[in-house]
Amino acid sequence: MEEIIMSKSALRRSSRSNVNVTLAPPGTQENPFAGKEFPCSICGIGLEIRITRKNKPCTLCLDCGIQTFFRRKEGITRLLEIPNSGILISGDASEPSRAVILFNRIQQLHAQKKQLTDKQGLILSDTDLQNAICVVENEIKRVQQELSKLAGRKIRHKDIKLY
């Protein structure tokens, strides 16, 4: 019983070590996000990526009142990749923000599908993994159809690309 308690406390310590991840000690590095934008999760407007006093990235949408903080190594690493990859686009107040949000959702779903298909084995197939891929593909089709409706044109089933 004592070993289990010790392993749980060790697990808590190891998970805590990832919580206070910062870009670098304050004042030692330039802002790697300078001039970069991240889309607001509600309106799609491009938001400047700022650095907090604790040297962590964040965004603030004054229109929606949404403040987003990026934490942990994985989150900060992903955020560093997004503005340079062009996966997500940011709108502005003059663009139809719903279309931007749908486009970004499609891009995120394509990335999820790629991650799942990369896990798929060549010889042995995992039924659960195949089902998950199918669900993501169906969601891509649904969001593409919604974007097409917003554009005011009909979409044919064969026009949908699943990369």
Biotite code that builds the C-alpha atoms (Angstrom):
import biotite.structure as struc

atoms = struc.array([
    struc.Atom([0.000, 0.000, 0.000], chain_id="A", res_id=1, res_name="MET", atom_name="CA", element="C"),
    struc.Atom([2.866, 2.347, 0.800], chain_id="A", res_id=2, res_name="GLU", atom_name="CA", element="C"),
    struc.Atom([4.408, 1.837, -2.665], chain_id="A", res_id=3, res_name="GLU", atom_name="CA", element="C"),
    struc.Atom([1.181, 2.941, -4.353], chain_id="A", res_id=4, res_name="ILE", atom_name="CA", element="C"),
    struc.Atom([1.060, 6.156, -2.330], chain_id="A", res_id=5, res_name="ILE", atom_name="CA", element="C"),
    struc.Atom([4.687, 6.911, -3.162], chain_id="A", res_id=6, res_name="MET", atom_name="CA", element="C"),
    struc.Atom([4.127, 6.314, -6.861], chain_id="A", res_id=7, res_name="SER", atom_name="CA", element="C"),
    struc.Atom([1.104, 8.625, -6.867], chain_id="A", res_id=8, res_name="LYS", atom_name="CA", element="C"),
    struc.Atom([3.086, 11.405, -5.212], chain_id="A", res_id=9, res_name="SER", atom_name="CA", element="C"),
    struc.Atom([5.939, 10.875, -7.666], chain_id="A", res_id=10, res_name="ALA", atom_name="CA", element="C"),
    struc.Atom([3.421, 11.086, -10.502], chain_id="A", res_id=11, res_name="LEU", atom_name="CA", element="C"),
    struc.Atom([2.042, 14.346, -9.099], chain_id="A", res_id=12, res_name="ARG", atom_name="CA", element="C"),
    struc.Atom([5.562, 15.778, -8.878], chain_id="A", res_id=13, res_name="ARG", atom_name="CA", element="C"),
    struc.Atom([6.387, 14.838, -12.482], chain_id="A", res_id=14, res_name="SER", atom_name="CA", element="C"),
    struc.Atom([3.140, 16.324, -13.811], chain_id="A", res_id=15, res_name="SER", atom_name="CA", element="C"),
    struc.Atom([3.740, 19.523, -11.817], chain_id="A", res_id=16, res_name="ARG", atom_name="CA", element="C"),
    struc.Atom([7.160, 19.972, -13.395], chain_id="A", res_id=17, res_name="SER", atom_name="CA", element="C"),
    struc.Atom([5.457, 20.570, -16.760], chain_id="A", res_id=18, res_name="ASN", atom_name="CA", element="C"),
    struc.Atom([3.009, 23.185, -15.432], chain_id="A", res_id=19, res_name="VAL", atom_name="CA", element="C"),
    struc.Atom([5.289, 26.181, -14.980], chain_id="A", res_id=20, res_name="ASN", atom_name="CA", element="C"),
    struc.Atom([6.911, 26.006, -18.399], chain_id="A", res_id=21, res_name="VAL", atom_name="CA", element="C"),
    struc.Atom([7.876, 29.396, -19.807], chain_id="A", res_id=22, res_name="THR", atom_name="CA", element="C"),
    struc.Atom([9.467, 30.468, -23.044], chain_id="A", res_id=23, res_name="LEU", atom_name="CA", element="C"),
    struc.Atom([12.685, 31.453, -21.260], chain_id="A", res_id=24, res_name="ALA", atom_name="CA", element="C"),
    struc.Atom([13.694, 33.324, -18.124], chain_id="A", res_id=25, res_name="PRO", atom_name="CA", element="C"),
    struc.Atom([12.374, 36.921, -18.246], chain_id="A", res_id=26, res_name="PRO", atom_name="CA", element="C"),
    struc.Atom([14.564, 39.313, -20.205], chain_id="A", res_id=27, res_name="GLY", atom_name="CA", element="C"),
    struc.Atom([16.796, 36.641, -21.763], chain_id="A", res_id=28, res_name="THR", atom_name="CA", element="C"),
    struc.Atom([15.109, 36.192, -25.110], chain_id="A", res_id=29, res_name="GLN", atom_name="CA", element="C"),
    struc.Atom([13.234, 38.166, -27.743], chain_id="A", res_id=30, res_name="GLU", atom_name="CA", element="C"),
    struc.Atom([9.559, 37.449, -28.238], chain_id="A", res_id=31, res_name="ASN", atom_name="CA", element="C"),
    struc.Atom([9.384, 34.577, -30.787], chain_id="A", res_id=32, res_name="PRO", atom_name="CA", element="C"),
    struc.Atom([5.760, 35.571, -31.429], chain_id="A", res_id=33, res_name="PHE", atom_name="CA", element="C"),
    struc.Atom([6.499, 39.196, -32.381], chain_id="A", res_id=34, res_name="ALA", atom_name="CA", element="C"),
    struc.Atom([4.249, 40.126, -35.286], chain_id="A", res_id=35, res_name="GLY", atom_name="CA", element="C"),
    struc.Atom([2.431, 36.758, -35.166], chain_id="A", res_id=36, res_name="LYS", atom_name="CA", element="C"),
    struc.Atom([-1.326, 36.358, -34.887], chain_id="A", res_id=37, res_name="GLU", atom_name="CA", element="C"),
    struc.Atom([-3.605, 33.636, -33.578], chain_id="A", res_id=38, res_name="PHE", atom_name="CA", element="C"),
    struc.Atom([-7.322, 33.593, -34.458], chain_id="A", res_id=39, res_name="PRO", atom_name="CA", element="C"),
    struc.Atom([-9.916, 34.261, -31.751], chain_id="A", res_id=40, res_name="CYS", atom_name="CA", element="C"),
    struc.Atom([-11.811, 31.057, -31.016], chain_id="A", res_id=41, res_name="SER", atom_name="CA", element="C"),
    struc.Atom([-15.163, 32.864, -31.251], chain_id="A", res_id=42, res_name="ILE", atom_name="CA", element="C"),
    struc.Atom([-14.961, 35.569, -33.914], chain_id="A", res_id=43, res_name="CYS", atom_name="CA", element="C"),
    struc.Atom([-11.863, 34.498, -35.889], chain_id="A", res_id=44, res_name="GLY", atom_name="CA", element="C"),
    struc.Atom([-10.241, 37.938, -35.770], chain_id="A", res_id=45, res_name="ILE", atom_name="CA", element="C"),
    struc.Atom([-6.449, 37.828, -35.726], chain_id="A", res_id=46, res_name="GLY", atom_name="CA", element="C"),
    struc.Atom([-5.120, 38.462, -32.239], chain_id="A", res_id=47, res_name="LEU", atom_name="CA", element="C"),
    struc.Atom([-1.602, 39.564, -31.398], chain_id="A", res_id=48, res_name="GLU", atom_name="CA", element="C"),
    struc.Atom([0.237, 36.923, -29.398], chain_id="A", res_id=49, res_name="ILE", atom_name="CA", element="C"),
    struc.Atom([1.534, 38.689, -26.318], chain_id="A", res_id=50, res_name="ARG", atom_name="CA", element="C"),
    struc.Atom([3.864, 37.583, -23.550], chain_id="A", res_id=51, res_name="ILE", atom_name="CA", element="C"),
    struc.Atom([2.703, 37.766, -19.912], chain_id="A", res_id=52, res_name="THR", atom_name="CA", element="C"),
    struc.Atom([4.803, 39.007, -17.000], chain_id="A", res_id=53, res_name="ARG", atom_name="CA", element="C"),
    struc.Atom([5.565, 35.359, -16.272], chain_id="A", res_id=54, res_name="LYS", atom_name="CA", element="C"),
    struc.Atom([6.950, 35.061, -19.820], chain_id="A", res_id=55, res_name="ASN", atom_name="CA", element="C"),
    struc.Atom([4.131, 32.881, -21.208], chain_id="A", res_id=56, res_name="LYS", atom_name="CA", element="C"),
    struc.Atom([2.185, 33.501, -24.439], chain_id="A", res_id=57, res_name="PRO", atom_name="CA", element="C"),
    struc.Atom([-1.418, 34.727, -24.354], chain_id="A", res_id=58, res_name="CYS", atom_name="CA", element="C"),
    struc.Atom([-4.023, 36.423, -26.544], chain_id="A", res_id=59, res_name="THR", atom_name="CA", element="C"),
    struc.Atom([-6.862, 38.824, -25.736], chain_id="A", res_id=60, res_name="LEU", atom_name="CA", element="C"),
    struc.Atom([-9.911, 39.546, -27.910], chain_id="A", res_id=61, res_name="CYS", atom_name="CA", element="C"),
    struc.Atom([-11.411, 42.843, -26.819], chain_id="A", res_id=62, res_name="LEU", atom_name="CA", element="C"),
    struc.Atom([-14.522, 42.273, -28.967], chain_id="A", res_id=63, res_name="ASP", atom_name="CA", element="C"),
    struc.Atom([-15.447, 38.904, -27.447], chain_id="A", res_id=64, res_name="CYS", atom_name="CA", element="C"),
    struc.Atom([-13.830, 39.303, -24.047], chain_id="A", res_id=65, res_name="GLY", atom_name="CA", element="C"),
    struc.Atom([-11.887, 36.070, -24.507], chain_id="A", res_id=66, res_name="ILE", atom_name="CA", element="C"),
    struc.Atom([-8.447, 35.770, -22.966], chain_id="A", res_id=67, res_name="GLN", atom_name="CA", element="C"),
    struc.Atom([-6.395, 32.702, -23.838], chain_id="A", res_id=68, res_name="THR", atom_name="CA", element="C"),
    struc.Atom([-3.290, 31.565, -21.978], chain_id="A", res_id=69, res_name="PHE", atom_name="CA", element="C"),
    struc.Atom([-0.972, 28.939, -23.411], chain_id="A", res_id=70, res_name="PHE", atom_name="CA", element="C"),
    struc.Atom([0.649, 26.625, -20.902], chain_id="A", res_id=71, res_name="ARG", atom_name="CA", element="C"),
    struc.Atom([2.807, 23.507, -20.762], chain_id="A", res_id=72, res_name="ARG", atom_name="CA", element="C"),
    struc.Atom([5.582, 22.509, -23.138], chain_id="A", res_id=73, res_name="LYS", atom_name="CA", element="C"),
    struc.Atom([3.233, 20.812, -25.597], chain_id="A", res_id=74, res_name="GLU", atom_name="CA", element="C"),
    struc.Atom([0.880, 23.796, -25.838], chain_id="A", res_id=75, res_name="GLY", atom_name="CA", element="C"),
    struc.Atom([3.621, 26.377, -26.250], chain_id="A", res_id=76, res_name="ILE", atom_name="CA", element="C"),
    struc.Atom([5.418, 24.199, -28.816], chain_id="A", res_id=77, res_name="THR", atom_name="CA", element="C"),
    struc.Atom([2.224, 23.798, -30.857], chain_id="A", res_id=78, res_name="ARG", atom_name="CA", element="C"),
    struc.Atom([1.574, 27.525, -30.658], chain_id="A", res_id=79, res_name="LEU", atom_name="CA", element="C"),
    struc.Atom([5.069, 28.219, -31.999], chain_id="A", res_id=80, res_name="LEU", atom_name="CA", element="C"),
    struc.Atom([4.317, 25.998, -35.027], chain_id="A", res_id=81, res_name="GLU", atom_name="CA", element="C"),
    struc.Atom([0.849, 27.338, -35.901], chain_id="A", res_id=82, res_name="ILE", atom_name="CA", element="C"),
    struc.Atom([1.606, 30.900, -37.098], chain_id="A", res_id=83, res_name="PRO", atom_name="CA", element="C"),
    struc.Atom([4.474, 29.690, -39.302], chain_id="A", res_id=84, res_name="ASN", atom_name="CA", element="C"),
    struc.Atom([2.611, 26.715, -40.782], chain_id="A", res_id=85, res_name="SER", atom_name="CA", element="C"),
    struc.Atom([-0.326, 28.662, -42.210], chain_id="A", res_id=86, res_name="GLY", atom_name="CA", element="C"),
    struc.Atom([-2.755, 26.009, -40.944], chain_id="A", res_id=87, res_name="ILE", atom_name="CA", element="C"),
    struc.Atom([-5.023, 28.566, -39.313], chain_id="A", res_id=88, res_name="LEU", atom_name="CA", element="C"),
    struc.Atom([-5.938, 31.908, -40.806], chain_id="A", res_id=89, res_name="ILE", atom_name="CA", element="C"),
    struc.Atom([-7.060, 35.022, -39.006], chain_id="A", res_id=90, res_name="SER", atom_name="CA", element="C"),
    struc.Atom([-9.894, 37.204, -40.179], chain_id="A", res_id=91, res_name="GLY", atom_name="CA", element="C"),
    struc.Atom([-10.558, 40.848, -39.557], chain_id="A", res_id=92, res_name="ASP", atom_name="CA", element="C"),
    struc.Atom([-13.689, 42.785, -38.747], chain_id="A", res_id=93, res_name="ALA", atom_name="CA", element="C"),
    struc.Atom([-14.641, 43.178, -42.431], chain_id="A", res_id=94, res_name="SER", atom_name="CA", element="C"),
    struc.Atom([-14.507, 39.455, -43.296], chain_id="A", res_id=95, res_name="GLU", atom_name="CA", element="C"),
    struc.Atom([-17.305, 36.987, -42.570], chain_id="A", res_id=96, res_name="PRO", atom_name="CA", element="C"),
    struc.Atom([-15.900, 35.514, -39.400], chain_id="A", res_id=97, res_name="SER", atom_name="CA", element="C"),
    struc.Atom([-18.047, 32.371, -39.533], chain_id="A", res_id=98, res_name="ARG", atom_name="CA", element="C"),
    struc.Atom([-16.328, 31.294, -42.764], chain_id="A", res_id=99, res_name="ALA", atom_name="CA", element="C"),
    struc.Atom([-12.904, 31.810, -41.187], chain_id="A", res_id=100, res_name="VAL", atom_name="CA", element="C"),
    struc.Atom([-13.900, 29.735, -38.165], chain_id="A", res_id=101, res_name="ILE", atom_name="CA", element="C"),
    struc.Atom([-15.196, 26.915, -40.399], chain_id="A", res_id=102, res_name="LEU", atom_name="CA", element="C"),
    struc.Atom([-12.044, 26.998, -42.520], chain_id="A", res_id=103, res_name="PHE", atom_name="CA", element="C"),
    struc.Atom([-9.881, 26.774, -39.397], chain_id="A", res_id=104, res_name="ASN", atom_name="CA", element="C"),
    struc.Atom([-11.978, 23.876, -38.111], chain_id="A", res_id=105, res_name="ARG", atom_name="CA", element="C"),
    struc.Atom([-11.448, 21.999, -41.390], chain_id="A", res_id=106, res_name="ILE", atom_name="CA", element="C"),
    struc.Atom([-7.687, 22.560, -41.143], chain_id="A", res_id=107, res_name="GLN", atom_name="CA", element="C"),
    struc.Atom([-7.648, 21.274, -37.557], chain_id="A", res_id=108, res_name="GLN", atom_name="CA", element="C"),
    struc.Atom([-9.644, 18.183, -38.566], chain_id="A", res_id=109, res_name="LEU", atom_name="CA", element="C"),
    struc.Atom([-7.209, 17.444, -41.403], chain_id="A", res_id=110, res_name="HIS", atom_name="CA", element="C"),
    struc.Atom([-4.338, 17.633, -38.903], chain_id="A", res_id=111, res_name="ALA", atom_name="CA", element="C"),
    struc.Atom([-6.188, 15.252, -36.541], chain_id="A", res_id=112, res_name="GLN", atom_name="CA", element="C"),
    struc.Atom([-6.840, 12.825, -39.384], chain_id="A", res_id=113, res_name="LYS", atom_name="CA", element="C"),
    struc.Atom([-3.155, 12.883, -40.351], chain_id="A", res_id=114, res_name="LYS", atom_name="CA", element="C"),
    struc.Atom([-2.126, 12.141, -36.749], chain_id="A", res_id=115, res_name="GLN", atom_name="CA", element="C"),
    struc.Atom([-4.532, 9.195, -36.627], chain_id="A", res_id=116, res_name="LEU", atom_name="CA", element="C"),
    struc.Atom([-3.511, 7.749, -40.000], chain_id="A", res_id=117, res_name="THR", atom_name="CA", element="C"),
    struc.Atom([0.162, 8.045, -38.999], chain_id="A", res_id=118, res_name="ASP", atom_name="CA", element="C"),
    struc.Atom([-0.595, 5.724, -36.060], chain_id="A", res_id=119, res_name="LYS", atom_name="CA", element="C"),
    struc.Atom([-2.182, 3.139, -38.340], chain_id="A", res_id=120, res_name="GLN", atom_name="CA", element="C"),
    struc.Atom([-0.120, 0.014, -38.896], chain_id="A", res_id=121, res_name="GLY", atom_name="CA", element="C"),
    struc.Atom([0.575, -1.417, -42.341], chain_id="A", res_id=122, res_name="LEU", atom_name="CA", element="C"),
    struc.Atom([-0.182, -5.042, -41.539], chain_id="A", res_id=123, res_name="ILE", atom_name="CA", element="C"),
    struc.Atom([-2.327, -5.107, -38.413], chain_id="A", res_id=124, res_name="LEU", atom_name="CA", element="C"),
    struc.Atom([-5.329, -2.827, -38.399], chain_id="A", res_id=125, res_name="SER", atom_name="CA", element="C"),
    struc.Atom([-6.929, -1.386, -35.292], chain_id="A", res_id=126, res_name="ASP", atom_name="CA", element="C"),
    struc.Atom([-10.727, -1.258, -35.619], chain_id="A", res_id=127, res_name="THR", atom_name="CA", element="C"),
    struc.Atom([-11.034, 1.506, -33.030], chain_id="A", res_id=128, res_name="ASP", atom_name="CA", element="C"),
    struc.Atom([-8.451, 3.612, -34.859], chain_id="A", res_id=129, res_name="LEU", atom_name="CA", element="C"),
    struc.Atom([-10.230, 3.048, -38.188], chain_id="A", res_id=130, res_name="GLN", atom_name="CA", element="C"),
    struc.Atom([-13.529, 4.099, -36.578], chain_id="A", res_id=131, res_name="ASN", atom_name="CA", element="C"),
    struc.Atom([-11.907, 7.239, -35.179], chain_id="A", res_id=132, res_name="ALA", atom_name="CA", element="C"),
    struc.Atom([-10.541, 8.122, -38.634], chain_id="A", res_id=133, res_name="ILE", atom_name="CA", element="C"),
    struc.Atom([-13.998, 7.576, -40.127], chain_id="A", res_id=134, res_name="CYS", atom_name="CA", element="C"),
    struc.Atom([-15.579, 9.888, -37.536], chain_id="A", res_id=135, res_name="VAL", atom_name="CA", element="C"),
    struc.Atom([-13.029, 12.628, -38.313], chain_id="A", res_id=136, res_name="VAL", atom_name="CA", element="C"),
    struc.Atom([-13.643, 12.207, -42.077], chain_id="A", res_id=137, res_name="GLU", atom_name="CA", element="C"),
    struc.Atom([-17.397, 12.521, -41.527], chain_id="A", res_id=138, res_name="ASN", atom_name="CA", element="C"),
    struc.Atom([-16.881, 15.689, -39.485], chain_id="A", res_id=139, res_name="GLU", atom_name="CA", element="C"),
    struc.Atom([-14.687, 17.127, -42.261], chain_id="A", res_id=140, res_name="ILE", atom_name="CA", element="C"),
    struc.Atom([-17.486, 16.488, -44.775], chain_id="A", res_id=141, res_name="LYS", atom_name="CA", element="C"),
    struc.Atom([-20.086, 18.041, -42.473], chain_id="A", res_id=142, res_name="ARG", atom_name="CA", element="C"),
    struc.Atom([-18.060, 21.206, -41.876], chain_id="A", res_id=143, res_name="VAL", atom_name="CA", element="C"),
    struc.Atom([-17.211, 21.485, -45.593], chain_id="A", res_id=144, res_name="GLN", atom_name="CA", element="C"),
    struc.Atom([-20.924, 21.287, -46.394], chain_id="A", res_id=145, res_name="GLN", atom_name="CA", element="C"),
    struc.Atom([-21.664, 23.975, -43.819], chain_id="A", res_id=146, res_name="GLU", atom_name="CA", element="C"),
    struc.Atom([-18.988, 26.214, -45.342], chain_id="A", res_id=147, res_name="LEU", atom_name="CA", element="C"),
    struc.Atom([-20.410, 25.552, -48.794], chain_id="A", res_id=148, res_name="SER", atom_name="CA", element="C"),
    struc.Atom([-23.918, 26.538, -47.619], chain_id="A", res_id=149, res_name="LYS", atom_name="CA", element="C"),
    struc.Atom([-22.478, 29.728, -46.178], chain_id="A", res_id=150, res_name="LEU", atom_name="CA", element="C"),
    struc.Atom([-20.884, 30.467, -49.551], chain_id="A", res_id=151, res_name="ALA", atom_name="CA", element="C"),
    struc.Atom([-24.304, 30.005, -51.153], chain_id="A", res_id=152, res_name="GLY", atom_name="CA", element="C"),
    struc.Atom([-23.393, 27.184, -53.502], chain_id="A", res_id=153, res_name="ARG", atom_name="CA", element="C"),
    struc.Atom([-24.247, 23.538, -53.637], chain_id="A", res_id=154, res_name="LYS", atom_name="CA", element="C"),
    struc.Atom([-21.482, 21.077, -53.057], chain_id="A", res_id=155, res_name="ILE", atom_name="CA", element="C"),
    struc.Atom([-21.377, 17.722, -54.744], chain_id="A", res_id=156, res_name="ARG", atom_name="CA", element="C"),
    struc.Atom([-20.179, 14.735, -52.768], chain_id="A", res_id=157, res_name="HIS", atom_name="CA", element="C"),
    struc.Atom([-17.327, 14.110, -55.202], chain_id="A", res_id=158, res_name="LYS", atom_name="CA", element="C"),
    struc.Atom([-16.116, 17.730, -54.776], chain_id="A", res_id=159, res_name="ASP", atom_name="CA", element="C"),
    struc.Atom([-15.200, 17.112, -51.126], chain_id="A", res_id=160, res_name="ILE", atom_name="CA", element="C"),
    struc.Atom([-11.480, 16.526, -50.700], chain_id="A", res_id=161, res_name="LYS", atom_name="CA", element="C"),
    struc.Atom([-10.247, 14.518, -47.732], chain_id="A", res_id=162, res_name="LEU", atom_name="CA", element="C"),
    struc.Atom([-6.474, 14.721, -48.404], chain_id="A", res_id=163, res_name="TYR", atom_name="CA", element="C"),
])
